[in-house]
Amino acid sequence: MKTLNSIAIEYLLRNDSQKNNNKSEDITREVIRINAEQLIKSQKSLLFHMYDLEEEGEEFFV
């Protein structure tokens, strides 16, 4: 899933790469890095959400 930031960076770097073809590798690395960061954040959010639900469930049965 592409985020707005990764799309913007890809666009900006692509415009630069038209002038210099060596930038295409930089585009790929930067987009992969951003997408990986977003995935880690979403996984952490899901993990914390699941933990909160577990605590709520324990309170319900106590």
Distance bins in CASP14 RR format, pairs under 12 A and 6 or more apart:
PFRMAT RR
TARGET T0000
AUTHOR 0000-0000-0000
RMODE 2
METHOD distances of the structure
MODEL  1
1 7 0 0 0 0 0 1 0 0 0 0 0
1 31 0 0 0 0 0 1 0 0 0 0 0
1 34 0 0 0 0 0 1 0 0 0 0 0
1 35 1 0 0 1 0 0 0 0 0 0 0
1 36 0 0 0 0 0 1 0 0 0 0 0
1 38 1 0 0 1 0 0 0 0 0 0 0
1 39 0 0 0 0 1 0 0 0 0 0 0
1 41 0 0 0 0 0 1 0 0 0 0 0
1 42 0 0 0 0 1 0 0 0 0 0 0
2 8 0 0 0 0 0 1 0 0 0 0 0
2 9 0 0 0 0 0 1 0 0 0 0 0
2 10 1 0 0 1 0 0 0 0 0 0 0
2 11 0 0 0 0 0 1 0 0 0 0 0
2 31 1 0 0 1 0 0 0 0 0 0 0
2 32 0 0 0 0 0 1 0 0 0 0 0
2 34 0 0 0 0 1 0 0 0 0 0 0
2 35 1 0 0 1 0 0 0 0 0 0 0
2 38 0 0 0 0 1 0 0 0 0 0 0
2 39 0 0 0 0 0 1 0 0 0 0 0
3 9 0 0 0 0 1 0 0 0 0 0 0
3 10 0 0 0 0 0 1 0 0 0 0 0
3 31 0 0 0 0 1 0 0 0 0 0 0
3 33 0 0 0 0 0 1 0 0 0 0 0
3 34 1 0 0 1 0 0 0 0 0 0 0
3 35 1 0 0 1 0 0 0 0 0 0 0
3 36 0 0 0 0 0 1 0 0 0 0 0
3 37 0 0 0 0 1 0 0 0 0 0 0
3 38 1 0 1 0 0 0 0 0 0 0 0
3 39 0 0 0 0 0 1 0 0 0 0 0
3 41 0 0 0 0 1 0 0 0 0 0 0
3 42 0 0 0 0 0 1 0 0 0 0 0
4 10 0 0 0 0 0 1 0 0 0 0 0
4 11 0 0 0 0 0 1 0 0 0 0 0
4 34 0 0 0 0 0 1 0 0 0 0 0
4 38 0 0 0 0 0 1 0 0 0 0 0
5 11 0 0 0 0 0 1 0 0 0 0 0
5 12 0 0 0 0 0 1 0 0 0 0 0
5 30 0 0 0 0 1 0 0 0 0 0 0
5 31 0 0 0 0 1 0 0 0 0 0 0
5 33 0 0 0 0 0 1 0 0 0 0 0
5 34 1 0 1 0 0 0 0 0 0 0 0
5 35 0 0 0 0 1 0 0 0 0 0 0
5 37 0 0 0 0 1 0 0 0 0 0 0
5 38 0 0 0 0 1 0 0 0 0 0 0
5 41 0 0 0 0 0 1 0 0 0 0 0
6 12 0 0 0 0 0 1 0 0 0 0 0
6 13 0 0 0 0 0 1 0 0 0 0 0
6 27 0 0 0 0 1 0 0 0 0 0 0
6 28 0 0 0 0 0 1 0 0 0 0 0
6 29 0 0 0 0 0 1 0 0 0 0 0
6 30 1 0 0 1 0 0 0 0 0 0 0
6 31 1 0 1 0 0 0 0 0 0 0 0
6 32 0 0 0 0 1 0 0 0 0 0 0
6 33 0 0 0 0 1 0 0 0 0 0 0
6 34 1 0 1 0 0 0 0 0 0 0 0
6 35 1 0 1 0 0 0 0 0 0 0 0
6 36 0 0 0 0 0 1 0 0 0 0 0
6 37 0 0 0 0 1 0 0 0 0 0 0
6 38 1 0 0 1 0 0 0 0 0 0 0
6 39 0 0 0 0 0 1 0 0 0 0 0
7 13 0 0 0 0 0 1 0 0 0 0 0
7 14 0 0 0 0 0 1 0 0 0 0 0
7 27 0 0 0 0 0 1 0 0 0 0 0
7 30 0 0 0 0 0 1 0 0 0 0 0
7 31 0 0 0 0 1 0 0 0 0 0 0
7 34 0 0 0 0 1 0 0 0 0 0 0
7 35 0 0 0 0 0 1 0 0 0 0 0
7 38 0 0 0 0 0 1 0 0 0 0 0
8 14 0 0 0 0 0 1 0 0 0 0 0
8 15 0 0 0 0 0 1 0 0 0 0 0
8 27 0 0 0 0 0 1 0 0 0 0 0
8 30 0 0 0 0 0 1 0 0 0 0 0
8 31 0 0 0 0 0 1 0 0 0 0 0
8 34 0 0 0 0 1 0 0 0 0 0 0
9 15 0 0 0 0 0 1 0 0 0 0 0
9 16 0 0 0 0 0 1 0 0 0 0 0
9 17 0 0 0 0 0 1 0 0 0 0 0
9 23 0 0 0 0 0 1 0 0 0 0 0
9 26 0 0 0 0 1 0 0 0 0 0 0
9 27 1 0 0 1 0 0 0 0 0 0 0
9 28 0 0 0 0 0 1 0 0 0 0 0
9 29 0 0 0 0 0 1 0 0 0 0 0
9 30 1 0 1 0 0 0 0 0 0 0 0
9 31 1 0 0 1 0 0 0 0 0 0 0
9 32 0 0 0 0 0 1 0 0 0 0 0
9 33 0 0 0 0 1 0 0 0 0 0 0
9 34 1 0 0 1 0 0 0 0 0 0 0
9 35 0 0 0 0 0 1 0 0 0 0 0
9 37 0 0 0 0 0 1 0 0 0 0 0
10 16 0 0 0 0 0 1 0 0 0 0 0
10 17 0 0 0 0 1 0 0 0 0 0 0
10 23 0 0 0 0 0 1 0 0 0 0 0
10 24 0 0 0 0 0 1 0 0 0 0 0
10 26 0 0 0 0 0 1 0 0 0 0 0
10 27 1 0 1 0 0 0 0 0 0 0 0
10 28 0 0 0 0 1 0 0 0 0 0 0
10 29 0 0 0 0 0 1 0 0 0 0 0
10 30 1 0 0 1 0 0 0 0 0 0 0
10 31 1 0 1 0 0 0 0 0 0 0 0
10 32 0 0 0 0 0 1 0 0 0 0 0
10 33 0 0 0 0 0 1 0 0 0 0 0
10 34 0 0 0 0 1 0 0 0 0 0 0
10 35 0 0 0 0 0 1 0 0 0 0 0
11 17 0 0 0 0 0 1 0 0 0 0 0
11 18 0 0 0 0 0 1 0 0 0 0 0
11 27 0 0 0 0 1 0 0 0 0 0 0
11 30 0 0 0 0 0 1 0 0 0 0 0
11 31 0 0 0 0 0 1 0 0 0 0 0
12 18 0 0 0 0 0 1 0 0 0 0 0
12 23 0 0 0 0 0 1 0 0 0 0 0
12 26 0 0 0 0 0 1 0 0 0 0 0
12 27 0 0 0 0 1 0 0 0 0 0 0
12 30 0 0 0 0 1 0 0 0 0 0 0
12 31 0 0 0 0 0 1 0 0 0 0 0
13 19 0 0 0 0 0 1 0 0 0 0 0
13 20 0 0 0 0 0 1 0 0 0 0 0
13 21 0 0 0 0 0 1 0 0 0 0 0
13 22 0 0 0 0 0 1 0 0 0 0 0
13 23 1 0 1 0 0 0 0 0 0 0 0
13 24 0 0 0 0 1 0 0 0 0 0 0
13 25 0 0 0 0 0 1 0 0 0 0 0
13 26 1 0 0 1 0 0 0 0 0 0 0
13 27 1 0 1 0 0 0 0 0 0 0 0
13 28 0 0 0 0 1 0 0 0 0 0 0
13 29 0 0 0 0 1 0 0 0 0 0 0
13 30 1 0 0 1 0 0 0 0 0 0 0
13 31 0 0 0 0 1 0 0 0 0 0 0
13 34 0 0 0 0 0 1 0 0 0 0 0
14 20 0 0 0 0 0 1 0 0 0 0 0
14 21 0 0 0 0 0 1 0 0 0 0 0
14 23 1 0 0 1 0 0 0 0 0 0 0
14 24 1 0 0 1 0 0 0 0 0 0 0
14 26 0 0 0 0 0 1 0 0 0 0 0
14 27 1 0 0 1 0 0 0 0 0 0 0
14 28 0 0 0 0 0 1 0 0 0 0 0
14 30 0 0 0 0 0 1 0 0 0 0 0
14 31 0 0 0 0 0 1 0 0 0 0 0
15 23 0 0 0 0 1 0 0 0 0 0 0
15 24 0 0 0 0 0 1 0 0 0 0 0
15 27 0 0 0 0 0 1 0 0 0 0 0
16 22 0 0 0 0 1 0 0 0 0 0 0
16 23 1 0 1 0 0 0 0 0 0 0 0
16 24 0 0 0 0 1 0 0 0 0 0 0
16 26 0 0 0 0 1 0 0 0 0 0 0
16 27 0 0 0 0 1 0 0 0 0 0 0
16 30 0 0 0 0 0 1 0 0 0 0 0
17 23 1 1 0 0 0 0 0 0 0 0 0
17 24 1 0 1 0 0 0 0 0 0 0 0
17 25 0 0 0 0 1 0 0 0 0 0 0
17 26 1 0 0 1 0 0 0 0 0 0 0
17 27 1 0 0 1 0 0 0 0 0 0 0
17 28 0 0 0 0 0 1 0 0 0 0 0
17 30 0 0 0 0 0 1 0 0 0 0 0
18 24 0 0 0 0 1 0 0 0 0 0 0
18 27 0 0 0 0 0 1 0 0 0 0 0
20 26 0 0 0 0 1 0 0 0 0 0 0
20 27 0 0 0 0 0 1 0 0 0 0 0
21 27 0 0 0 0 0 1 0 0 0 0 0
22 28 0 0 0 0 0 1 0 0 0 0 0
22 29 0 0 0 0 0 1 0 0 0 0 0
23 29 0 0 0 0 0 1 0 0 0 0 0
23 30 0 0 0 0 1 0 0 0 0 0 0
24 30 0 0 0 0 0 1 0 0 0 0 0
24 31 0 0 0 0 0 1 0 0 0 0 0
25 31 0 0 0 0 0 1 0 0 0 0 0
25 32 0 0 0 0 0 1 0 0 0 0 0
26 32 0 0 0 0 0 1 0 0 0 0 0
26 33 0 0 0 0 0 1 0 0 0 0 0
27 33 0 0 0 0 0 1 0 0 0 0 0
27 34 0 0 0 0 0 1 0 0 0 0 0
28 34 0 0 0 0 0 1 0 0 0 0 0
28 35 0 0 0 0 0 1 0 0 0 0 0
29 35 0 0 0 0 0 1 0 0 0 0 0
29 36 0 0 0 0 0 1 0 0 0 0 0
30 36 0 0 0 0 0 1 0 0 0 0 0
30 37 0 0 0 0 0 1 0 0 0 0 0
31 37 0 0 0 0 0 1 0 0 0 0 0
31 38 0 0 0 0 0 1 0 0 0 0 0
32 38 0 0 0 0 0 1 0 0 0 0 0
32 39 0 0 0 0 0 1 0 0 0 0 0
33 39 0 0 0 0 0 1 0 0 0 0 0
33 40 0 0 0 0 0 1 0 0 0 0 0
34 40 0 0 0 0 0 1 0 0 0 0 0
34 41 0 0 0 0 0 1 0 0 0 0 0
35 41 0 0 0 0 0 1 0 0 0 0 0
35 42 0 0 0 0 0 1 0 0 0 0 0
36 42 0 0 0 0 0 1 0 0 0 0 0
36 43 0 0 0 0 0 1 0 0 0 0 0
37 43 0 0 0 0 0 1 0 0 0 0 0
37 44 0 0 0 0 0 1 0 0 0 0 0
38 44 0 0 0 0 0 1 0 0 0 0 0
38 45 0 0 0 0 0 1 0 0 0 0 0
39 45 0 0 0 0 0 1 0 0 0 0 0
39 46 0 0 0 0 0 1 0 0 0 0 0
40 46 0 0 0 0 0 1 0 0 0 0 0
40 47 0 0 0 0 0 1 0 0 0 0 0
41 47 0 0 0 0 0 1 0 0 0 0 0
41 48 0 0 0 0 0 1 0 0 0 0 0
42 48 0 0 0 0 0 1 0 0 0 0 0
42 49 0 0 0 0 0 1 0 0 0 0 0
43 49 0 0 0 0 0 1 0 0 0 0 0
43 50 0 0 0 0 0 1 0 0 0 0 0
44 50 0 0 0 0 0 1 0 0 0 0 0
44 51 0 0 0 0 0 1 0 0 0 0 0
45 51 0 0 0 0 0 1 0 0 0 0 0
45 52 0 0 0 0 0 1 0 0 0 0 0
46 52 0 0 0 0 0 1 0 0 0 0 0
46 53 0 0 0 0 0 1 0 0 0 0 0
47 53 0 0 0 0 0 1 0 0 0 0 0
47 54 0 0 0 0 0 1 0 0 0 0 0
48 54 0 0 0 0 0 1 0 0 0 0 0
48 55 0 0 0 0 0 1 0 0 0 0 0
49 55 0 0 0 0 0 1 0 0 0 0 0
49 56 0 0 0 0 0 1 0 0 0 0 0
50 56 0 0 0 0 0 1 0 0 0 0 0
50 57 0 0 0 0 0 1 0 0 0 0 0
51 57 0 0 0 0 0 1 0 0 0 0 0
51 58 0 0 0 0 0 1 0 0 0 0 0
52 58 0 0 0 0 0 1 0 0 0 0 0
52 59 0 0 0 0 0 1 0 0 0 0 0
53 59 0 0 0 0 0 1 0 0 0 0 0
53 60 0 0 0 0 0 1 0 0 0 0 0
54 60 0 0 0 0 0 1 0 0 0 0 0
54 61 0 0 0 0 0 1 0 0 0 0 0
55 61 0 0 0 0 0 1 0 0 0 0 0
55 62 0 0 0 0 0 1 0 0 0 0 0
56 62 0 0 0 0 0 1 0 0 0 0 0
END
